[in-house]
Amino acid sequence: MGDFKIGDTVQITGTTMTGNVGTVVHFDDEREKILVRITDVTQNYFSADELKAFSG
C-alpha cells in the first residue's frame, strides 16, 4: 500500500496522533488502511497519505 512495507518506521502526519512515530504492522486492503503500532499497547489505522517515512 503506497511505498510502505511491514516493518517500516513511519511518522504520522494526519490529524490523529500527529508527530508520533511507529512501525507498520499490517495492511487492511479492503479499507485501504495501514496499521501502525506506536507502543506495546497503542496502535491505529491510517491511510497512506497520513504517513511519511521516518529517518531518525
Secondary structure, 3 states (H helix, E strand, C coil): CCCCCCCCEEEECCCCCCCCEEEEEEEECCCCEEEEECCCCCEEEECHHHEEECCC
